[in-house]
Amino acid sequence: MQGKRKSSKWKVAMILFEMLLCCMSACSLDKLYYADKPDPIRAITETFGTPLWVEGQSDGSEKLIYLVRDPMGPDCYRRYFIVKDGKVMGGGIE
């Protein structure tokens, strides 16, 4: 019994760790993907279209927010990019 409990706790811990890792990397991947683009804002616009709205941030950056349909289901989610001085500083999913 003890071995099975320990094994299942370990599996749950690993699954939670992988989920946390995926969530943490979601923002940094945006920055890495668009860092090589000569005009990242144009690349984002070509991919996602015109943003639904743009929020100005206190540090002078802008948060471009898009509504994206989930390809695996009927739901939609908000996708955002943080842009400052023509460069993508981060992004993610809300």
C-alpha positions in Angstrom: 0.0 0.0 0.0 2.7 2.5 1.0 4.6 1.9 -2.3 1.4 2.6 -4.4 0.6 5.8 -2.5 4.2 7.0 -2.9 4.1 6.2 -6.6 0.8 8.0 -7.2 1.9 11.0 -5.3 5.1 11.2 -7.3 3.1 11.0 -10.6 0.7 13.7 -9.5 3.7 15.9 -8.5 5.3 15.3 -11.9 2.1 16.2 -13.7 1.7 19.4 -11.7 5.4 20.3 -12.3 5.0 19.8 -16.1 1.9 22.0 -16.1 3.7 24.7 -14.2 6.6 24.5 -16.5 4.3 24.9 -19.5 2.6 27.9 -18.0 5.8 29.6 -17.2 7.3 29.0 -20.7 4.2 30.3 -22.5 5.2 34.0 -22.0 8.9 33.6 -22.8 8.2 31.6 -26.0 6.5 34.7 -27.5 9.5 36.8 -26.9 11.9 34.2 -28.3 9.7 33.5 -31.4 9.4 37.2 -32.4 12.9 38.2 -31.4 14.3 37.1 -34.8 11.6 38.9 -36.9 12.8 42.2 -38.5 9.3 43.8 -37.8 7.7 41.7 -35.0 4.6 43.9 -34.7 3.9 43.4 -38.4 4.5 39.6 -38.0 1.9 39.5 -35.1 -0.6 41.5 -37.2 -0.2 39.2 -40.2 -0.8 36.2 -37.9 -3.6 37.5 -35.6 -5.0 40.5 -37.5 -5.9 43.8 -35.8 -6.0 43.6 -32.0 -9.3 43.9 -30.2 -7.8 46.5 -28.0 -4.5 47.9 -26.9 -3.8 48.7 -23.2 -1.0 51.2 -22.4 1.2 50.0 -19.5 2.9 52.1 -16.9 6.4 51.4 -18.2 5.5 52.7 -21.7 4.9 49.4 -23.2 1.6 48.3 -24.9 -0.4 45.1 -24.4 -2.0 44.0 -27.7 -5.0 41.8 -27.0 -6.5 39.4 -29.5 -9.5 37.1 -29.4 -8.5 33.7 -30.7 -10.7 30.7 -31.4 -9.6 27.4 -29.9 -9.0 25.0 -32.8 -9.9 22.0 -30.6 -13.3 23.3 -29.5 -16.0 26.0 -29.6 -14.3 28.2 -27.0 -12.3 31.4 -27.5 -9.4 32.8 -25.4 -7.6 36.1 -25.2 -4.0 36.1 -26.5 -1.8 39.0 -25.7 1.6 40.4 -26.5 3.6 43.0 -24.6 5.3 45.3 -27.0 7.8 48.1 -26.2 9.9 50.1 -28.7 8.9 47.8 -31.6 10.0 44.6 -29.7 8.0 41.9 -28.1 8.8 41.8 -24.4 6.4 39.0 -23.5 3.0 37.6 -24.0 0.6 34.8 -23.1 -2.9 33.6 -22.8 -5.6 34.9 -20.5 
